[in-house]
Amino acid sequence: MATDRDILPGNFKPSHYDLTIQDLDFQKWSYSGVVVIDGALTEPTGQIVLNTLEIDIAKATLSVDSAKGPRTADAIEIHHNAKTQRSTLTFVKDGGELFLSTTKAELSITFTGLLNHDLAGFYRSQYTPRADSLPVAPSTPRDDDFHYMLSTQFESCDARRAFPCFDEPNLKATFDLKIEIPNDLVALSNMPVTAETPSSVNAGKKLISFERTPIMSTYLLAWAVGDFEYIEAFTDRKYEGKQIPVRVYTVRGLKEQGHWALEHAPKYIDFFSESFGIDYPLPKSDILAVAEFTHGAMENWGLVTYRSSALLFDEKTSDNRFRNRIAYIVAHELAHQWFGNLVTMDWWDELWLNEGFATWAGWLATEALHPEWDVWAQFVNEGMERALKLDSLRASHPIQVTVRDALDVNQVFDAISYLKGCSVIRMLANHLTTEVFLSGVSAYLKGHKYGNAKTTALWDALSEASGQDVTALMGSWIADIGFPVLDVTEKTGGELTIKQSRFLSTGDVQPVDDTTTWWVPLALTGRVGTAEGSVESLALTKKEESITNVSEDFYKLNTDSTGFYRVNYPPQRLGKLGTQLDRLSAADKILIAGSAAELAFAGNATTPALLSFLEGFRNESHVRVIGQALDSIATIQSIFGSDEKIKKGLQAFTLRLIEKPLSAFKLEVPPNEEFTKAELRKLLLTAAVRNGHPQYIEEAQKLFDAYIADPASSPVTGDLRTPVYLAAVNANPAHAVPLLIKEWKTTSAPDGKDVALLGLSATNDAQITKDILLPFMFGLDANSVAPADVHILSAPLSNKSESRPPLWDYVQKEWDGAIAKKLGGNPILIDRFVSVTLNKFSDEQSLQEITAFFDGKDTKGFDRTLGTVKDTIRGRATYRARDVEDLRQWLFTHGYVA
């Protein structure tokens, strides 16, 4: 047993599960089941330990066929430990004859479970059927408020909530599943249906049997039951002579909203089959929209499940950005069908192998289908910047991080595993070339298919394909926390001295923090004597190095932002780059702007230097570049915005920055507008409203009032809802907040609830927040926010300029009350809530309050996250104290505030 892992004893190795789920009770929300697990006893034993959570085992029987002949015994003791999520089955007491080692053992368990509403295990999720949908199936679970569908979510460690199992990723097995359901409902699972027979014991029900799965980890098993309908398409390529059927399933009335996803999924299957050199290995690919879901999606092999807003798109009502989101998420989950499902990480400490790669491959496939979207610039803005910010904290963690038990793993489904993981893969792929990188990936997948592998196996395959020592290149990037900042010193005659050191956003790097020397690909453009725009493949492999013959007029490091690091240019060079934006790619501009903001945050540079650089963006028209500039300003606003003069000055700065591109847009959306132009329209209009532009605020309020007066004749177009709702809430929250709550309850748009919650999150009125929004967020009735959606509202709601947002007072009062009742059933939800809610403060007093509040509390499921929250607040408080006077003076001197 690995000393850094709390894993099962290992004396029973499963090879096959035969699982039957029956007696679904839609009143008590319960079910019963029988699981027969074939496997091997690896040592003489009288006990077997396996994983269970909220499962009641009625009977367990062990049968073996060993050298002494067949032997069967029922468990004489069954002990459950909720804390360790294990059940110990005792078949032989001390002194009794042990069961001998054998390759032929069978463990049969009869059990009951709960159809919980915690969004984990086998759970129920609520929805309201469309009024115009066909009559729903009579057996559809329902109560006075909602209809329900049933589905599973097992990653990372929640298969144990649905049935007794050996719930670790390297304990792979095959699965036969049978499930008994009402005759008029539909059941789905990883594999196609093999038989459908009338139930022998329950009238009006049928037993659905599915084909045997490939060998796979327990967390990839999935099934669902509901009043489902589907649309279907097929891959272009043939697999074993047949095109793969791809279906999008929804509850009744929503299937037409699945067409956008269905346009992409078959193409992605073909793309990955060709890119990886391995055909898609299953006979079908189903996609299911789940009414309530913790994450964006889950890559269950052959039955990928999605949050509805991450899958469904309505051409008339959806926000344009969901085209992009859906296209990417579908690609990400289908990439997992190879990388994660066919070959799985050995243990959760290498989660990044699954998620970092699937993130990179998802963007690679999206780029192939939508080259016009410039998705790598989007990734730098939305993905890499987020990873850099988290990894600049002392409380960050390595990409490959020690994960001891089930509660630990939930906390590493974060920007490090997904986005830093993707970033370093992108950096490596760019260095090796994508073609060579994919050839190595193909060799890795072929060498370990249907098995488990470690990061070292991937590095070995890539080294073989490239002829380079990939382990040496990537070792520190995977094993060490953080990333470097390159401090550039310019000398006369075109010489640069480049020094790498660890970057911390708190600005207090100590020698003990700065012990890593990274391999840093410099991607230098601007060497004298090279062709214009050419990129030199240089690398920094020691703490400090000099480069000669560099143009004194123009140069840049990290061309196209393929390296995961920041560059600290001299102030005069940063200013000059602000006048040479035409020589920078969109990705260059994004990372330089983001780095300037974070360097100012850390004290390596200043906020006035950042704003002076951003002034050069006034003619910018690339949506992602403007988005990064606005993100940088928004961070400053959130930290310094309680100062009224600074707040007004930053609003004026923002409006002047976007004045030119904004002048091309109105609060109306022309038909068939190109995607990136539509995104730019929404970004600029939202920024204008948020920063007090009187013309657009007035127009937005008129649109809102017209919509409320007559929704049918004056609908608000999908892309306009965000600025319109924002304007309405800012202008008159007492009027707008109840109306947006009503919109949340009644919207038919796939993304309607999300957009309504984002509008509500703009509420600045403390009394309305206390009296209306907090009960709306944390109530347990049908009129409150779903548990998985609380963070959509709570994140911006906590990011207010006042020092004491009402939400923090509520957290302290209701942590063990309403919050625990709402979110406590799923550790992921609590972890996410802590992350988005508490890291917005900018003062030492709040940091002390948070530290004192959680002192003595059980923070086992979110202790890593709490550490990053404290680091973030510490950095914000230091930044505010250091730059407030200089910022106020700069805004005055440059005419942004009187």
Sequence and secondary structure as in RCSB ss.txt:
>XXXX:A:sequence
MATDRDILPGNFKPSHYDLTIQDLDFQKWSYSGVVVIDGALTEPTGQIVLNTLEIDIAKATLSVDSAKGPRTADA
IEIHHNAKTQRSTLTFVKDGGELFLSTTKAELSITFTGLLNHDLAGFYRSQYTPRADSLPVAPSTPRDDDFHYML
STQFESCDARRAFPCFDEPNLKATFDLKIEIPNDLVALSNMPVTAETPSSVNAGKKLISFERTPIMSTYLLAWAV
GDFEYIEAFTDRKYEGKQIPVRVYTVRGLKEQGHWALEHAPKYIDFFSESFGIDYPLPKSDILAVAEFTHGAMEN
WGLVTYRSSALLFDEKTSDNRFRNRIAYIVAHELAHQWFGNLVTMDWWDELWLNEGFATWAGWLATEALHPEWDV
WAQFVNEGMERALKLDSLRASHPIQVTVRDALDVNQVFDAISYLKGCSVIRMLANHLTTEVFLSGVSAYLKGHKY
GNAKTTALWDALSEASGQDVTALMGSWIADIGFPVLDVTEKTGGELTIKQSRFLSTGDVQPVDDTTTWWVPLALT
GRVGTAEGSVESLALTKKEESITNVSEDFYKLNTDSTGFYRVNYPPQRLGKLGTQLDRLSAADKILIAGSAAELA
FAGNATTPALLSFLEGFRNESHVRVIGQALDSIATIQSIFGSDEKIKKGLQAFTLRLIEKPLSAFKLEVPPNEEF
TKAELRKLLLTAAVRNGHPQYIEEAQKLFDAYIADPASSPVTGDLRTPVYLAAVNANPAHAVPLLIKEWKTTSAP
DGKDVALLGLSATNDAQITKDILLPFMFGLDANSVAPADVHILSAPLSNKSESRPPLWDYVQKEWDGAIAKKLGG
NPILIDRFVSVTLNKFSDEQSLQEITAFFDGKDTKGFDRTLGTVKDTIRGRATYRARDVEDLRQWLFTHGYVA
>XXXX:A:secstr
  TT      SEEEEEEEEEEEEEETTTTEEEEEEEEEEEE S BSEEEEE SS EEEEEEEEEEETTEEEEEE 
SEEEEETTTTEEEEE S TTS  B  EEEEEEEEEEEEE BSSSSEEEEEEE   TTS    TTS B SS EEEE
EEE TTTTGGGTS B   TTS BEEEEEEEEETTSEEEESS EEEEEE SSSTTEEEEEE    SB GGG  EEE
ESEEEEEEEEEEEETTEEEEEEEEEETT GGGGHHHHHHHHHHHHHHHHHHTS   SS EEEEEESS SSSEE  
TTEEEEEGGGT   TTTS THHHHHHHHHHHHHHHTTTBTTTEEESSGGGHHHHHHHHHHHHHHHHHHH GGG H
HHHHIIIIIHHHHHHHTSTT   SS    SHHHHHTTSSHIIIIIHHHHHHHHHHHH HHHHHHHHHHHHHHHTT
EEE HHHHHHHHHHHHSS HHHHHHHHHHSS  EEEEEEEETTTEEEEEEEE  TTS   GGG      EE  BB
 BTTS TT  B  EE SSEEEE SB SS  BSSGGG SSSEEE  HHHHHHHTT GGGS HHHHHHHHHHHHHHH
HHTSS HHHHHHHHGGGGG   HHHHHHHHHHHHHHHHHHTTSHHHHHHHHHHHHHHTHHHHTT  SS  TT  H
HHHHHHHHHHHHHHHTT HHHHHHHHHHHHHHHH TTTS   GGGHHHHHHHHHHH HHHHHHHHHHHHHH  ST
THHHHHHHHHTT   HHHIIIIIHHHHH  STTS  GGGHHHHHHHHH  SSSS HHHHHHHHHTTTHHHHHHTT
 HHHHHHHHHHHHTT  SHHHHHHHHHHHTTS  TTTHHHHHHHHHHHHHHHHHHHHHHHHHHHHHHHTTS  
